[in-house]
Amino acid sequence: MTKRYWLVILTYILMQLSAFIGVPILMLMGMDERQIPGIWTLFSFSLGFVLILLLLRQDMTERHLTRNRSSKSEAIVWSIAGIFMAFIAQYIAVLIEIGVFGIEPGSENTEMIVELAKATPALIIVVAVIGPILEEIIFRMIIFGTLYKRYNFWIAAIISSVIFAAVHLDFEHLLVYTSMGIVFAFLYVKTKRIIVPIMAHVALNSFVMLVQVVFGDRLVELQRKLEEMQGFIGGLY
């Protein structure tokens, strides 16, 4: 692994741990406690994103030298296909968790992020765009890419995906995150373009944010009205 890749990983780790310093500082400034985690996350991820892109300038300028890269049209097709592949992988993983391990569906990590995004709407940008980009750079391009040079696809994909899952600190649903990571690793190997898993990951997170944050209250209200209508119709019979 190159020196700049180690610096990228170090930047990512410091970005993740910076809340231990940043949150208390914002609290001392008297900011709204409900918004503090979201505001600091927005700041730290944005700064980390810029620093990591600067560290990867050489990779961005040399990306055209990669052999056998998929064409732009193929990359678009695989990006779209990757969205459905990730959804299917998640669905299968959830079924296994329920049927084999008796784990109830629903992620506390996702629920926490949704609540933070509701308190600080700008955080949606981090969850839907910046976060997925950084995760694909770290876990697919760097960690998986490094392992794939020494091991076969499955070993590299599983190890990097388990690390990807562990970082989310939602160990009950480790299988769900791992399955997604394997799909994104496959997209990266298949197209040799990191933008492909990035696009699929961004689309996936954006969908969750739209459903649970942007339109969440409306969907709950719609569900309530449908239940009332169903009860009314049932009462007629």
WOTALIN-V692968 format. One record per pair of residues at least 24 apart in sequence whose C-alpha atoms are under 10 Angstrom apart, sorted by the first residue. I is the first residue (numbers start at 1). J is the second residue. D is the distance in Angstrom with one decimal. If there is no record, write none. Layout:
BEGIN
i->(I	I)
j->(J	J)
d->(D	D)
END
This chain:
BEGIN
i->(1	1	1	1	1	2	2	3	4	4	4	4	4	5	5	5	5	5	5	5	5	5	6	6	7	7	7	7	8	8	8	8	8	8	8	8	8	8	8	8	9	9	9	9	9	9	10	11	11	11	11	11	11	12	12	12	12	12	12	12	12	12	13	14	14	15	15	15	15	15	15	15	15	16	16	16	16	16	17	18	18	19	32	33	34	34	34	34	34	35	35	35	35	35	35	35	36	36	36	37	37	37	37	37	37	38	38	38	38	38	38	38	38	38	38	38	38	39	39	39	39	39	39	39	40	41	41	41	41	42	42	42	42	42	42	42	42	42	43	43	44	45	45	45	45	45	45	46	46	46	46	48	48	49	49	49	49	49	50	52	52	52	53	53	56	63	63	63	64	66	66	67	68	68	68	68	69	69	69	69	69	69	70	70	70	70	70	71	71	71	72	72	72	74	74	75	75	75	75	75	75	75	75	75	75	75	76	76	76	76	77	78	78	78	78	78	78	78	78	79	79	79	79	79	79	79	79	79	79	79	80	80	80	80	80	81	81	81	82	82	82	82	82	82	82	82	82	82	82	82	82	83	83	83	83	83	83	83	83	83	83	84	84	85	85	85	85	85	85	86	86	86	86	86	86	86	86	86	86	86	86	87	87	87	87	88	88	88	89	89	89	89	89	89	89	89	89	90	90	90	90	90	90	90	91	91	92	92	92	93	93	93	93	93	93	93	93	94	94	94	95	96	96	97	97	97	97	97	101	103	103	104	104	105	105	106	107	107	107	107	107	108	108	108	108	109	109	109	109	109	110	110	110	110	110	111	113	113	114	114	114	114	114	114	115	115	116	117	117	117	117	118	118	118	118	118	121	121	124	124	124	124	124	124	125	125	126	127	127	127	127	127	128	128	128	128	128	128	128	128	128	128	129	129	129	129	129	129	129	130	130	131	131	131	131	132	132	132	132	132	132	132	132	132	132	133	133	133	133	133	133	133	134	135	135	135	135	135	136	136	136	136	136	136	136	136	136	136	136	136	136	137	137	137	137	138	139	139	139	139	139	139	140	140	140	140	140	140	140	140	140	140	140	140	141	141	141	141	141	141	141	144	144	144	144	144	145	145	145	148	148	153	153	153	153	154	154	154	156	156	157	157	157	157	157	157	158	158	160	161)
j->(142	143	145	146	147	142	146	55	52	55	56	58	59	52	55	56	137	138	141	142	143	146	138	142	51	52	55	56	48	49	51	52	53	54	55	56	134	137	138	142	52	137	138	139	142	143	52	47	48	49	51	52	55	44	45	48	49	51	52	134	135	138	48	44	48	41	43	44	45	46	47	48	49	41	44	45	48	167	44	44	45	44	119	119	115	116	118	119	120	116	117	118	119	120	121	123	116	119	120	113	116	117	119	120	123	113	115	116	117	118	119	120	121	122	123	124	126	116	117	119	120	121	122	123	123	116	123	126	127	120	122	123	124	125	126	127	130	131	123	126	126	123	126	127	130	131	134	125	126	130	131	130	134	126	130	131	133	134	130	134	137	138	134	137	137	192	193	194	193	192	193	192	190	191	192	193	188	189	190	191	192	193	190	191	192	193	196	191	192	193	191	193	196	191	196	187	188	190	191	192	193	194	195	196	197	199	195	196	199	200	196	187	188	190	191	196	197	199	200	184	187	191	195	196	197	198	199	200	201	203	196	197	199	200	203	187	196	200	180	183	184	186	187	196	197	198	199	200	201	203	204	180	183	184	197	199	200	201	202	203	204	200	204	179	180	183	184	187	200	176	177	179	180	181	182	183	184	197	200	201	204	179	180	183	204	179	180	183	175	176	177	178	179	180	181	182	183	175	176	177	178	179	180	183	176	179	175	176	179	173	174	175	176	177	178	179	180	173	175	176	176	175	176	172	173	174	175	176	172	172	173	172	173	172	173	173	170	171	172	173	176	169	170	172	173	168	169	170	171	173	168	170	208	209	212	212	209	213	208	209	212	213	214	216	212	213	213	209	212	213	214	209	212	213	214	216	213	214	205	206	209	210	213	214	206	209	205	202	205	206	208	209	201	202	203	204	205	206	207	208	209	210	198	199	201	202	203	205	206	198	202	198	201	202	205	197	198	199	200	201	202	203	204	205	206	194	195	197	198	199	201	202	198	164	167	181	198	201	164	181	184	185	188	194	195	196	197	198	199	201	202	194	195	197	198	164	163	164	165	181	184	185	164	181	182	184	185	186	187	188	189	194	197	198	185	188	189	192	193	194	197	181	182	185	188	189	185	188	189	185	189	182	185	186	189	182	185	186	182	185	181	182	183	184	185	186	182	185	185	185)
d->(8.0	8.8	9.4	6.4	9.5	9.5	9.6	10.0	9.3	6.3	7.4	9.5	9.9	9.3	8.1	8.1	9.8	8.5	9.7	6.7	9.1	9.9	10.0	9.1	9.8	8.3	7.7	9.9	9.0	9.8	8.2	5.6	8.8	9.6	6.8	8.1	9.7	9.1	7.6	9.0	8.8	9.5	6.7	9.5	8.6	9.2	9.8	9.7	6.5	9.1	7.6	7.1	9.7	9.7	8.6	6.6	8.6	9.5	8.0	8.1	9.2	8.0	9.6	9.1	8.6	8.7	9.5	5.7	6.5	9.4	8.2	6.0	9.3	8.5	7.9	8.1	9.2	9.5	9.5	7.2	9.8	8.1	9.8	9.9	9.3	7.6	9.7	6.3	8.3	7.2	8.9	9.2	5.6	5.7	9.5	9.9	9.1	9.2	8.6	9.9	7.2	9.7	9.4	8.7	9.6	8.8	9.5	5.7	6.8	9.3	7.5	5.6	8.5	8.1	5.9	9.4	9.5	9.2	9.8	9.5	6.8	9.6	8.2	7.3	9.5	9.7	7.4	7.9	9.7	9.1	7.4	5.7	9.0	8.1	6.2	9.2	9.3	10.0	9.5	9.4	9.9	9.8	6.9	9.7	7.1	7.4	8.8	9.5	7.6	7.3	9.3	9.5	8.8	9.8	6.9	8.6	8.5	6.9	10.0	8.2	9.1	9.7	9.3	9.7	9.6	9.6	8.5	9.6	9.8	7.5	8.8	8.2	9.7	8.1	7.4	10.0	10.0	9.5	8.6	5.7	5.1	6.6	7.9	4.9	6.7	7.2	9.8	8.3	10.0	9.4	9.7	9.5	9.8	7.8	9.6	9.2	10.0	9.5	6.5	9.2	7.5	9.8	8.1	6.0	9.6	9.6	9.5	7.4	8.8	9.8	9.1	7.1	9.7	8.7	7.8	6.8	8.6	9.5	8.5	9.8	7.9	9.6	8.3	5.0	6.6	8.2	5.9	5.3	9.0	9.1	8.7	9.8	8.2	6.7	8.8	9.3	9.9	8.1	9.9	7.4	7.4	9.2	6.9	8.0	7.2	9.9	8.5	5.5	8.4	9.5	9.4	10.0	9.4	9.5	8.9	8.4	4.9	7.3	9.2	6.9	6.4	8.7	9.1	10.0	8.5	6.8	9.0	9.7	9.2	9.7	9.8	7.8	5.5	8.6	9.0	6.1	7.7	9.9	7.9	8.3	7.9	9.8	8.2	9.8	8.0	9.5	9.2	9.8	9.7	7.6	9.3	9.4	5.8	6.3	9.6	9.0	7.5	8.5	5.4	7.7	9.1	6.6	6.5	9.8	8.2	9.7	9.7	8.4	8.8	8.7	9.3	6.0	5.2	8.7	8.9	6.9	9.2	8.1	8.0	6.5	9.8	8.6	9.4	8.9	7.7	9.5	7.6	8.4	9.8	7.5	8.1	9.3	9.4	9.9	8.6	8.7	7.3	9.9	8.4	7.2	9.9	9.6	7.2	9.3	9.5	7.3	7.4	6.0	9.8	9.6	9.5	9.0	8.9	9.7	9.5	8.9	9.3	9.6	8.9	7.3	6.8	6.2	9.8	9.6	9.4	8.1	9.7	8.4	9.7	7.0	9.4	9.8	9.3	6.2	8.4	9.8	8.5	8.9	9.3	8.1	6.8	9.1	8.5	9.3	8.9	9.6	9.9	8.5	6.7	7.7	9.5	7.8	8.4	5.5	7.5	8.0	4.9	4.7	8.3	8.4	7.0	9.4	8.8	9.0	8.6	5.5	8.6	7.8	7.6	9.9	8.5	9.9	9.3	8.4	9.1	9.0	6.3	8.5	9.1	5.7	5.6	9.3	9.2	7.6	9.8	9.2	8.5	8.9	5.6	8.3	7.9	7.4	8.8	7.8	9.9	9.8	8.5	9.1	9.4	9.0	8.0	8.9	9.3	7.2	8.6	9.6	6.9	5.9	9.7	8.1	9.9	7.4	9.3	9.6	8.3	8.9	7.8	6.2	10.0	8.3	9.6	8.7	9.1	8.0	9.3	7.4	5.9	9.5	9.7	7.3	9.4	7.7	8.4	9.5	8.6	7.9	9.8	9.6	9.2	6.6	9.8	9.8	9.8	7.2	9.5	9.8	8.8	9.0	8.8	9.9	9.3	9.3	8.5	8.2	8.5	8.2	9.5	9.4	9.2	8.7	7.3	5.4	8.7	8.9	6.0	7.9	6.5	9.2	8.7	8.2)
END
